[in-house]
């Protein structure tokens, strides 16, 4: 019933309050992933998770005329993936669902561009970011009380927010830290609330021992500090406060952290990283193509986004390819790698000189997060964070303050006068 209610609520928001639809879509994906483990993956489930948001999102983008001519690369990539679904699928259900997940995530790019043209989405998102920072620990507390989901140990669970789904937390933490440092208009109680939420969510990241999540927050804050040197002392003060809070609260999470680490001894030993699955899968993919010798597989991939058989063959268990880079290469071939590369360069690299100086200071840390995710993987097919990250990057990149908009308009008029048009 809960999953059905989420679908109905999304439809109601779309019909009655379209201005809230983009945010409702983000919360829909997060809440869906929090509770999908209670339900069987049947046709109704698939329709609610994929068809409803895809239909509403396409309708929204069409009504807002959010697509532009330069989105041609988007269309080419989508058509290529759809052709692979027809001519090069693995398990059809797996291939179709994963392809739809990729398309939905990337559709958040034109959505973000449209929202960026309407106003300062980053500023407007602050209250929703805080809500999510409250929602995640509240959900995890609930999951541990009722023993829902699984983790590396029975001592602690993140419910159904397993593995890459928790990559949402570093994104929210980074934004929360940015808001604390830059927003001078907030009262002391709000700042204390935000600081408490940040500490609580960092504790969760430490306990779950997800290296990618920790790498995301460290990498983004490092880039953020390089681009915001005027905030060095504020950042230093915040780090000291957070560090002291983590040390003082260590007894509260020590037992759960010890239990987690006892089951993850491998990540503490650098010498064992040669046995890391993501490293090995790269070697296995190269070995596969070397032995196969099939030019068509090298160019167009092997079983679109279905790598269960690959895991069974090389790892002896049901282990799909983890790294997004490896997944794209293996499943879509060299042609797919080229199209994905052109796609990402087109939307996230080209034209970055037009990003406002203030927005660059948030855009590039988020972009670093995205790049960090692509290496260990699971952007492909994960709804919890992927749509939000695409939305943020696009909305931040294409936001033009009113003063700058007037300046751009003036420059355009001067250009027209010089050309005699």
C-alpha beads as a LAMMPS data file, in Angstrom:
LAMMPS data file: protein, C-alpha beads

421 atoms
420 bonds

1 atom types
1 bond types

-500.0 500.0 xlo xhi
-500.0 500.0 ylo yhi
-500.0 500.0 zlo zhi

Masses

1 110.0

Atoms # bond

1 1 1 0.000 0.000 0.000
2 1 1 2.830 2.421 0.838
3 1 1 4.459 2.082 -2.581
4 1 1 1.077 2.565 -4.270
5 1 1 0.453 5.637 -2.095
6 1 1 3.791 7.136 -3.167
7 1 1 2.825 6.743 -6.820
8 1 1 -0.580 8.332 -6.246
9 1 1 0.941 11.225 -4.300
10 1 1 3.380 11.918 -7.113
11 1 1 0.513 12.031 -9.604
12 1 1 -1.514 14.320 -7.319
13 1 1 1.410 16.738 -6.937
14 1 1 1.916 16.762 -10.698
15 1 1 -1.761 17.576 -11.314
16 1 1 -2.285 20.106 -8.521
17 1 1 1.123 21.697 -7.773
18 1 1 3.470 21.339 -10.716
19 1 1 5.903 23.819 -9.185
20 1 1 6.631 21.209 -6.494
21 1 1 6.845 18.287 -8.912
22 1 1 10.680 18.278 -9.310
23 1 1 11.177 18.120 -5.527
24 1 1 8.352 15.596 -5.170
25 1 1 10.140 13.435 -7.748
26 1 1 13.362 13.490 -5.691
27 1 1 11.519 12.502 -2.518
28 1 1 9.561 9.843 -4.417
29 1 1 12.760 8.048 -5.421
30 1 1 14.285 8.296 -1.941
31 1 1 11.162 7.081 -0.140
32 1 1 10.592 4.332 -2.687
33 1 1 14.089 2.959 -2.080
34 1 1 13.526 3.125 1.666
35 1 1 10.554 0.756 1.504
36 1 1 10.814 -1.230 -1.729
37 1 1 12.230 -4.240 0.123
38 1 1 8.797 -4.946 1.578
39 1 1 7.345 -5.643 -1.875
40 1 1 7.834 -8.196 -4.614
41 1 1 9.324 -6.929 -7.844
42 1 1 6.180 -7.478 -9.925
43 1 1 4.516 -5.598 -12.785
44 1 1 2.701 -3.140 -10.507
45 1 1 5.937 -2.396 -8.678
46 1 1 7.767 -1.793 -11.971
47 1 1 4.981 0.453 -13.283
48 1 1 5.060 2.635 -10.152
49 1 1 8.832 2.829 -10.001
50 1 1 9.602 3.396 -13.680
51 1 1 6.574 4.137 -15.854
52 1 1 4.782 6.675 -13.638
53 1 1 7.783 8.955 -12.966
54 1 1 9.024 8.617 -16.559
55 1 1 5.610 9.529 -18.008
56 1 1 5.126 12.474 -15.652
57 1 1 8.688 13.712 -16.166
58 1 1 8.427 13.621 -19.958
59 1 1 5.068 15.380 -19.784
60 1 1 6.504 18.066 -17.490
61 1 1 9.524 18.656 -19.738
62 1 1 7.335 18.804 -22.844
63 1 1 4.869 21.249 -21.269
64 1 1 7.710 23.489 -20.095
65 1 1 9.466 23.230 -23.467
66 1 1 12.596 22.237 -21.605
67 1 1 14.261 20.445 -24.511
68 1 1 16.515 22.461 -26.813
69 1 1 18.344 21.760 -30.080
70 1 1 21.607 20.904 -28.354
71 1 1 19.875 17.954 -26.667
72 1 1 20.482 15.997 -29.843
73 1 1 23.248 14.005 -28.132
74 1 1 20.680 13.057 -25.489
75 1 1 18.363 11.670 -28.171
76 1 1 21.201 9.785 -29.869
77 1 1 22.281 8.121 -26.615
78 1 1 18.707 7.136 -25.740
79 1 1 18.082 5.706 -29.215
80 1 1 21.333 3.730 -29.010
81 1 1 20.338 2.233 -25.659
82 1 1 16.864 1.373 -26.931
83 1 1 18.385 -0.349 -29.968
84 1 1 20.609 -2.390 -27.650
85 1 1 17.525 -3.351 -25.626
86 1 1 16.066 -4.800 -28.834
87 1 1 19.139 -6.333 -30.439
88 1 1 21.533 -6.979 -27.554
89 1 1 19.586 -7.632 -24.333
90 1 1 20.515 -9.980 -21.571
91 1 1 17.639 -10.781 -19.286
92 1 1 15.082 -8.501 -20.943
93 1 1 13.569 -7.360 -17.648
94 1 1 16.975 -6.431 -16.217
95 1 1 18.062 -4.662 -19.413
96 1 1 14.831 -2.684 -19.738
97 1 1 14.622 -1.629 -16.080
98 1 1 18.242 -0.515 -15.927
99 1 1 17.939 1.362 -19.211
100 1 1 14.837 3.166 -17.941
101 1 1 16.700 4.066 -14.736
102 1 1 19.544 5.586 -16.758
103 1 1 17.145 7.527 -18.992
104 1 1 15.171 8.871 -16.026
105 1 1 18.345 9.976 -14.238
106 1 1 19.620 11.765 -17.340
107 1 1 16.219 13.401 -17.952
108 1 1 16.869 15.315 -14.742
109 1 1 19.512 17.266 -16.687
110 1 1 17.068 19.188 -18.927
111 1 1 14.794 19.486 -15.895
112 1 1 17.610 21.065 -13.899
113 1 1 18.478 23.373 -16.777
114 1 1 14.877 24.571 -16.890
115 1 1 14.759 25.120 -13.116
116 1 1 18.093 26.934 -13.228
117 1 1 16.596 29.342 -15.725
118 1 1 13.658 29.998 -13.391
119 1 1 15.596 30.885 -10.242
120 1 1 18.238 29.912 -7.709
121 1 1 17.465 26.230 -7.223
122 1 1 20.468 25.711 -4.944
123 1 1 19.158 28.316 -2.518
124 1 1 15.605 26.992 -2.692
125 1 1 16.799 23.441 -2.055
126 1 1 18.180 24.249 1.413
127 1 1 15.002 23.405 3.324
128 1 1 14.563 20.170 1.383
129 1 1 18.187 19.239 2.016
130 1 1 17.585 19.671 5.738
131 1 1 14.454 17.528 5.535
132 1 1 16.431 14.722 3.889
133 1 1 19.193 15.022 6.485
134 1 1 16.482 14.426 9.105
135 1 1 14.756 11.686 7.136
136 1 1 17.792 9.434 6.635
137 1 1 18.846 9.015 10.290
138 1 1 15.187 8.762 11.335
139 1 1 14.740 5.938 8.827
140 1 1 17.937 4.174 9.945
141 1 1 16.899 4.388 13.608
142 1 1 13.542 2.910 12.604
143 1 1 15.291 0.165 10.614
144 1 1 17.483 -0.787 13.563
145 1 1 14.606 -0.816 16.034
146 1 1 12.556 -3.152 13.843
147 1 1 15.546 -5.008 12.346
148 1 1 14.743 -4.113 8.738
149 1 1 17.092 -4.730 5.846
150 1 1 20.683 -5.842 6.119
151 1 1 24.277 -4.655 6.372
152 1 1 27.699 -6.190 6.960
153 1 1 26.682 -7.212 10.461
154 1 1 23.552 -7.849 12.493
155 1 1 24.720 -5.130 14.882
156 1 1 23.693 -2.326 12.542
157 1 1 21.484 -1.947 9.490
158 1 1 20.702 0.822 7.031
159 1 1 17.416 -0.833 6.174
160 1 1 16.852 -1.029 2.444
161 1 1 19.256 1.870 1.848
162 1 1 22.028 -0.600 1.127
163 1 1 25.327 -0.121 -0.700
164 1 1 25.184 2.665 -3.315
165 1 1 21.831 3.959 -2.081
166 1 1 23.713 5.545 0.810
167 1 1 25.686 7.709 -1.648
168 1 1 22.818 10.121 -1.126
169 1 1 24.148 11.018 2.312
170 1 1 27.511 12.556 1.248
171 1 1 25.681 14.775 -1.256
172 1 1 23.334 16.056 1.435
173 1 1 26.200 16.474 3.919
174 1 1 28.240 18.533 1.488
175 1 1 25.306 20.817 0.756
176 1 1 24.520 21.088 4.469
177 1 1 28.082 22.216 5.202
178 1 1 27.922 24.703 2.325
179 1 1 24.688 26.174 3.661
180 1 1 26.105 26.534 7.190
181 1 1 29.219 28.348 5.971
182 1 1 27.639 30.657 3.399
183 1 1 24.175 31.444 4.733
184 1 1 24.590 34.249 7.238
185 1 1 20.874 34.967 7.584
186 1 1 19.987 31.822 9.504
187 1 1 19.410 31.924 13.247
188 1 1 21.573 30.186 15.811
189 1 1 19.014 27.449 16.514
190 1 1 18.823 26.479 12.838
191 1 1 22.616 26.388 12.614
192 1 1 22.812 24.195 15.699
193 1 1 20.158 21.901 14.247
194 1 1 22.059 21.645 10.972
195 1 1 25.355 20.997 12.762
196 1 1 23.708 18.254 14.817
197 1 1 22.241 16.664 11.697
198 1 1 25.617 16.777 9.959
199 1 1 27.336 15.110 12.925
200 1 1 24.658 12.425 13.119
201 1 1 24.869 11.628 9.411
202 1 1 28.689 11.577 9.477
203 1 1 28.521 9.071 12.326
204 1 1 26.276 6.903 10.160
205 1 1 28.765 7.067 7.275
206 1 1 31.600 6.075 9.601
207 1 1 29.663 3.130 11.028
208 1 1 28.628 1.725 7.639
209 1 1 32.279 1.916 6.448
210 1 1 31.431 2.689 2.842
211 1 1 34.726 3.846 1.357
212 1 1 33.099 5.525 -1.643
213 1 1 30.765 7.549 0.586
214 1 1 33.666 8.767 2.724
215 1 1 35.721 9.474 -0.391
216 1 1 32.877 11.527 -1.830
217 1 1 32.607 13.822 1.168
218 1 1 36.389 14.196 1.607
219 1 1 36.963 14.809 -2.113
220 1 1 34.148 17.326 -2.436
221 1 1 35.204 19.290 0.644
222 1 1 38.818 19.392 -0.550
223 1 1 37.770 20.877 -3.905
224 1 1 35.314 23.177 -2.138
225 1 1 38.091 24.526 0.082
226 1 1 40.360 25.118 -2.914
227 1 1 37.622 27.160 -4.578
228 1 1 36.505 28.948 -1.382
229 1 1 39.729 29.995 0.293
230 1 1 38.010 32.965 1.913
231 1 1 36.066 30.422 3.974
232 1 1 39.224 28.659 5.141
233 1 1 38.899 29.654 8.790
234 1 1 35.152 28.994 8.852
235 1 1 35.799 25.569 7.333
236 1 1 38.634 24.903 9.782
237 1 1 36.430 25.880 12.709
238 1 1 33.609 23.673 11.457
239 1 1 35.991 20.725 10.978
240 1 1 37.342 21.150 14.513
241 1 1 33.834 21.283 15.976
242 1 1 32.711 18.248 13.981
243 1 1 35.900 16.373 14.868
244 1 1 35.473 17.101 18.572
245 1 1 31.820 16.037 18.410
246 1 1 32.746 12.765 16.682
247 1 1 35.407 12.029 19.299
248 1 1 33.096 12.807 22.203
249 1 1 30.300 10.722 20.707
250 1 1 32.611 7.808 19.825
251 1 1 31.480 5.663 22.781
252 1 1 27.932 5.836 21.400
253 1 1 28.826 4.168 18.107
254 1 1 32.065 2.318 19.009
255 1 1 30.410 -1.075 19.477
256 1 1 28.582 -0.930 16.153
257 1 1 31.675 0.338 14.317
258 1 1 33.817 -2.468 15.783
259 1 1 31.242 -5.020 14.663
260 1 1 31.230 -3.572 11.156
261 1 1 35.028 -3.502 10.917
262 1 1 35.292 -7.077 12.171
263 1 1 33.350 -8.111 9.075
264 1 1 35.353 -5.840 6.795
265 1 1 38.927 -6.678 7.706
266 1 1 39.887 -6.649 4.021
267 1 1 39.429 -2.900 3.608
268 1 1 41.910 -2.270 6.434
269 1 1 44.720 -4.123 4.650
270 1 1 46.109 -2.323 1.608
271 1 1 47.935 -5.473 0.502
272 1 1 44.579 -7.172 -0.142
273 1 1 43.373 -4.463 -2.542
274 1 1 44.729 -6.565 -5.399
275 1 1 41.765 -8.798 -4.584
276 1 1 39.315 -5.896 -4.848
277 1 1 36.407 -6.965 -7.036
278 1 1 36.301 -3.739 -9.038
279 1 1 39.986 -4.103 -9.897
280 1 1 39.581 -7.760 -10.798
281 1 1 36.492 -7.172 -12.921
282 1 1 38.494 -4.767 -15.099
283 1 1 41.072 -7.479 -15.759
284 1 1 38.325 -10.037 -16.379
285 1 1 36.597 -7.781 -18.932
286 1 1 39.851 -7.378 -20.852
287 1 1 40.421 -11.126 -20.627
288 1 1 36.882 -11.785 -21.884
289 1 1 37.313 -9.642 -25.003
290 1 1 40.774 -11.025 -25.659
291 1 1 39.468 -14.595 -25.645
292 1 1 36.169 -13.821 -27.353
293 1 1 37.587 -11.978 -30.334
294 1 1 34.048 -10.867 -31.300
295 1 1 34.289 -7.437 -32.922
296 1 1 30.542 -6.840 -32.512
297 1 1 30.788 -7.390 -28.729
298 1 1 33.763 -5.058 -28.488
299 1 1 31.906 -2.346 -30.413
300 1 1 28.347 -2.777 -29.120
301 1 1 28.715 -4.612 -25.818
302 1 1 27.564 -7.835 -24.236
303 1 1 24.041 -8.216 -22.833
304 1 1 22.968 -4.660 -22.069
305 1 1 23.293 -3.931 -18.327
306 1 1 22.888 -7.620 -17.479
307 1 1 26.166 -8.924 -16.027
308 1 1 24.904 -11.662 -13.721
309 1 1 26.400 -14.322 -15.972
310 1 1 29.681 -12.416 -15.963
311 1 1 29.728 -12.533 -12.153
312 1 1 28.920 -16.239 -12.067
313 1 1 31.685 -17.002 -14.557
314 1 1 34.482 -14.949 -13.028
315 1 1 33.508 -14.614 -9.359
316 1 1 31.525 -17.790 -8.893
317 1 1 28.530 -15.944 -7.492
318 1 1 25.694 -13.590 -8.390
319 1 1 27.896 -10.482 -8.600
320 1 1 27.109 -7.923 -11.323
321 1 1 29.789 -5.539 -12.579
322 1 1 30.087 -2.722 -10.046
323 1 1 32.133 0.028 -11.716
324 1 1 30.017 2.232 -13.966
325 1 1 32.951 2.672 -16.340
326 1 1 33.367 -1.093 -16.606
327 1 1 29.601 -1.574 -16.949
328 1 1 29.355 0.927 -19.802
329 1 1 32.312 -0.592 -21.634
330 1 1 31.195 -4.203 -21.203
331 1 1 27.462 -3.657 -21.784
332 1 1 27.443 -0.966 -24.484
333 1 1 30.833 -1.434 -26.125
334 1 1 33.271 1.118 -27.467
335 1 1 30.443 2.890 -29.289
336 1 1 28.537 3.225 -26.025
337 1 1 31.648 4.442 -24.208
338 1 1 32.083 7.123 -26.867
339 1 1 28.442 8.227 -26.685
340 1 1 28.417 8.351 -22.874
341 1 1 31.685 10.323 -22.883
342 1 1 30.390 12.848 -25.424
343 1 1 27.125 13.091 -23.467
344 1 1 28.844 13.840 -20.152
345 1 1 31.331 16.265 -21.705
346 1 1 28.502 18.072 -23.497
347 1 1 26.416 18.600 -20.370
348 1 1 29.016 18.897 -17.599
349 1 1 32.227 20.250 -19.177
350 1 1 31.435 22.337 -22.243
351 1 1 30.144 25.800 -21.384
352 1 1 31.327 25.749 -17.774
353 1 1 32.964 29.146 -18.246
354 1 1 29.452 30.630 -18.138
355 1 1 28.744 29.269 -14.666
356 1 1 28.624 32.088 -12.138
357 1 1 31.726 32.288 -9.901
358 1 1 29.713 31.500 -6.772
359 1 1 28.020 28.526 -8.350
360 1 1 31.333 27.105 -9.583
361 1 1 32.326 26.700 -5.943
362 1 1 29.488 24.212 -5.458
363 1 1 29.290 22.809 -8.983
364 1 1 32.806 21.387 -9.143
365 1 1 32.696 19.616 -5.751
366 1 1 29.445 17.946 -6.848
367 1 1 31.029 17.068 -10.188
368 1 1 33.967 15.500 -8.333
369 1 1 31.460 13.418 -6.370
370 1 1 29.944 12.198 -9.629
371 1 1 33.347 11.242 -11.034
372 1 1 34.269 9.460 -7.805
373 1 1 31.063 7.417 -8.056
374 1 1 31.715 6.360 -11.646
375 1 1 34.927 4.527 -10.717
376 1 1 33.637 2.160 -7.969
377 1 1 30.224 2.497 -9.504
378 1 1 26.509 1.995 -9.110
379 1 1 25.318 5.286 -10.553
380 1 1 23.737 3.150 -13.264
381 1 1 20.445 1.794 -11.992
382 1 1 20.389 3.553 -8.586
383 1 1 17.492 5.956 -8.106
384 1 1 18.213 7.118 -4.553
385 1 1 20.902 9.651 -5.412
386 1 1 21.405 9.614 -9.212
387 1 1 18.398 11.783 -10.218
388 1 1 19.130 14.298 -7.445
389 1 1 22.792 14.605 -8.416
390 1 1 21.927 15.185 -12.089
391 1 1 19.290 17.737 -11.097
392 1 1 21.678 19.665 -8.834
393 1 1 24.545 19.745 -11.320
394 1 1 22.327 20.980 -14.136
395 1 1 20.350 23.520 -12.110
396 1 1 23.525 24.995 -10.622
397 1 1 25.295 25.150 -13.967
398 1 1 22.496 26.911 -15.825
399 1 1 21.441 29.363 -13.134
400 1 1 21.926 32.976 -14.196
401 1 1 21.298 35.716 -11.588
402 1 1 19.018 38.519 -12.735
403 1 1 21.868 41.045 -12.886
404 1 1 23.945 38.731 -15.057
405 1 1 20.899 37.929 -17.177
406 1 1 20.448 41.624 -17.928
407 1 1 24.141 41.868 -18.782
408 1 1 23.935 38.882 -21.143
409 1 1 20.868 40.398 -22.766
410 1 1 22.721 43.695 -23.290
411 1 1 25.716 41.877 -24.782
412 1 1 23.418 40.001 -27.156
413 1 1 21.761 43.242 -28.310
414 1 1 25.171 44.858 -28.887
415 1 1 26.251 41.821 -30.881
416 1 1 23.140 42.094 -33.054
417 1 1 23.787 45.781 -33.692
418 1 1 27.403 45.077 -34.728
419 1 1 26.297 42.418 -37.170
420 1 1 23.655 44.689 -38.609
421 1 1 20.786 42.300 -37.883

Bonds

1 1 1 2
2 1 2 3
3 1 3 4
4 1 4 5
5 1 5 6
6 1 6 7
7 1 7 8
8 1 8 9
9 1 9 10
10 1 10 11
11 1 11 12
12 1 12 13
13 1 13 14
14 1 14 15
15 1 15 16
16 1 16 17
17 1 17 18
18 1 18 19
19 1 19 20
20 1 20 21
21 1 21 22
22 1 22 23
23 1 23 24
24 1 24 25
25 1 25 26
26 1 26 27
27 1 27 28
28 1 28 29
29 1 29 30
30 1 30 31
31 1 31 32
32 1 32 33
33 1 33 34
34 1 34 35
35 1 35 36
36 1 36 37
37 1 37 38
38 1 38 39
39 1 39 40
40 1 40 41
41 1 41 42
42 1 42 43
43 1 43 44
44 1 44 45
45 1 45 46
46 1 46 47
47 1 47 48
48 1 48 49
49 1 49 50
50 1 50 51
51 1 51 52
52 1 52 53
53 1 53 54
54 1 54 55
55 1 55 56
56 1 56 57
57 1 57 58
58 1 58 59
59 1 59 60
60 1 60 61
61 1 61 62
62 1 62 63
63 1 63 64
64 1 64 65
65 1 65 66
66 1 66 67
67 1 67 68
68 1 68 69
69 1 69 70
70 1 70 71
71 1 71 72
72 1 72 73
73 1 73 74
74 1 74 75
75 1 75 76
76 1 76 77
77 1 77 78
78 1 78 79
79 1 79 80
80 1 80 81
81 1 81 82
82 1 82 83
83 1 83 84
84 1 84 85
85 1 85 86
86 1 86 87
87 1 87 88
88 1 88 89
89 1 89 90
90 1 90 91
91 1 91 92
92 1 92 93
93 1 93 94
94 1 94 95
95 1 95 96
96 1 96 97
97 1 97 98
98 1 98 99
99 1 99 100
100 1 100 101
101 1 101 102
102 1 102 103
103 1 103 104
104 1 104 105
105 1 105 106
106 1 106 107
107 1 107 108
108 1 108 109
109 1 109 110
110 1 110 111
111 1 111 112
112 1 112 113
113 1 113 114
114 1 114 115
115 1 115 116
116 1 116 117
117 1 117 118
118 1 118 119
119 1 119 120
120 1 120 121
121 1 121 122
122 1 122 123
123 1 123 124
124 1 124 125
125 1 125 126
126 1 126 127
127 1 127 128
128 1 128 129
129 1 129 130
130 1 130 131
131 1 131 132
132 1 132 133
133 1 133 134
134 1 134 135
135 1 135 136
136 1 136 137
137 1 137 138
138 1 138 139
139 1 139 140
140 1 140 141
141 1 141 142
142 1 142 143
143 1 143 144
144 1 144 145
145 1 145 146
146 1 146 147
147 1 147 148
148 1 148 149
149 1 149 150
150 1 150 151
151 1 151 152
152 1 152 153
153 1 153 154
154 1 154 155
155 1 155 156
156 1 156 157
157 1 157 158
158 1 158 159
159 1 159 160
160 1 160 161
161 1 161 162
162 1 162 163
163 1 163 164
164 1 164 165
165 1 165 166
166 1 166 167
167 1 167 168
168 1 168 169
169 1 169 170
170 1 170 171
171 1 171 172
172 1 172 173
173 1 173 174
174 1 174 175
175 1 175 176
176 1 176 177
177 1 177 178
178 1 178 179
179 1 179 180
180 1 180 181
181 1 181 182
182 1 182 183
183 1 183 184
184 1 184 185
185 1 185 186
186 1 186 187
187 1 187 188
188 1 188 189
189 1 189 190
190 1 190 191
191 1 191 192
192 1 192 193
193 1 193 194
194 1 194 195
195 1 195 196
196 1 196 197
197 1 197 198
198 1 198 199
199 1 199 200
200 1 200 201
201 1 201 202
202 1 202 203
203 1 203 204
204 1 204 205
205 1 205 206
206 1 206 207
207 1 207 208
208 1 208 209
209 1 209 210
210 1 210 211
211 1 211 212
212 1 212 213
213 1 213 214
214 1 214 215
215 1 215 216
216 1 216 217
217 1 217 218
218 1 218 219
219 1 219 220
220 1 220 221
221 1 221 222
222 1 222 223
223 1 223 224
224 1 224 225
225 1 225 226
226 1 226 227
227 1 227 228
228 1 228 229
229 1 229 230
230 1 230 231
231 1 231 232
232 1 232 233
233 1 233 234
234 1 234 235
235 1 235 236
236 1 236 237
237 1 237 238
238 1 238 239
239 1 239 240
240 1 240 241
241 1 241 242
242 1 242 243
243 1 243 244
244 1 244 245
245 1 245 246
246 1 246 247
247 1 247 248
248 1 248 249
249 1 249 250
250 1 250 251
251 1 251 252
252 1 252 253
253 1 253 254
254 1 254 255
255 1 255 256
256 1 256 257
257 1 257 258
258 1 258 259
259 1 259 260
260 1 260 261
261 1 261 262
262 1 262 263
263 1 263 264
264 1 264 265
265 1 265 266
266 1 266 267
267 1 267 268
268 1 268 269
269 1 269 270
270 1 270 271
271 1 271 272
272 1 272 273
273 1 273 274
274 1 274 275
275 1 275 276
276 1 276 277
277 1 277 278
278 1 278 279
279 1 279 280
280 1 280 281
281 1 281 282
282 1 282 283
283 1 283 284
284 1 284 285
285 1 285 286
286 1 286 287
287 1 287 288
288 1 288 289
289 1 289 290
290 1 290 291
291 1 291 292
292 1 292 293
293 1 293 294
294 1 294 295
295 1 295 296
296 1 296 297
297 1 297 298
298 1 298 299
299 1 299 300
300 1 300 301
301 1 301 302
302 1 302 303
303 1 303 304
304 1 304 305
305 1 305 306
306 1 306 307
307 1 307 308
308 1 308 309
309 1 309 310
310 1 310 311
311 1 311 312
312 1 312 313
313 1 313 314
314 1 314 315
315 1 315 316
316 1 316 317
317 1 317 318
318 1 318 319
319 1 319 320
320 1 320 321
321 1 321 322
322 1 322 323
323 1 323 324
324 1 324 325
325 1 325 326
326 1 326 327
327 1 327 328
328 1 328 329
329 1 329 330
330 1 330 331
331 1 331 332
332 1 332 333
333 1 333 334
334 1 334 335
335 1 335 336
336 1 336 337
337 1 337 338
338 1 338 339
339 1 339 340
340 1 340 341
341 1 341 342
342 1 342 343
343 1 343 344
344 1 344 345
345 1 345 346
346 1 346 347
347 1 347 348
348 1 348 349
349 1 349 350
350 1 350 351
351 1 351 352
352 1 352 353
353 1 353 354
354 1 354 355
355 1 355 356
356 1 356 357
357 1 357 358
358 1 358 359
359 1 359 360
360 1 360 361
361 1 361 362
362 1 362 363
363 1 363 364
364 1 364 365
365 1 365 366
366 1 366 367
367 1 367 368
368 1 368 369
369 1 369 370
370 1 370 371
371 1 371 372
372 1 372 373
373 1 373 374
374 1 374 375
375 1 375 376
376 1 376 377
377 1 377 378
378 1 378 379
379 1 379 380
380 1 380 381
381 1 381 382
382 1 382 383
383 1 383 384
384 1 384 385
385 1 385 386
386 1 386 387
387 1 387 388
388 1 388 389
389 1 389 390
390 1 390 391
391 1 391 392
392 1 392 393
393 1 393 394
394 1 394 395
395 1 395 396
396 1 396 397
397 1 397 398
398 1 398 399
399 1 399 400
400 1 400 401
401 1 401 402
402 1 402 403
403 1 403 404
404 1 404 405
405 1 405 406
406 1 406 407
407 1 407 408
408 1 408 409
409 1 409 410
410 1 410 411
411 1 411 412
412 1 412 413
413 1 413 414
414 1 414 415
415 1 415 416
416 1 416 417
417 1 417 418
418 1 418 419
419 1 419 420
420 1 420 421
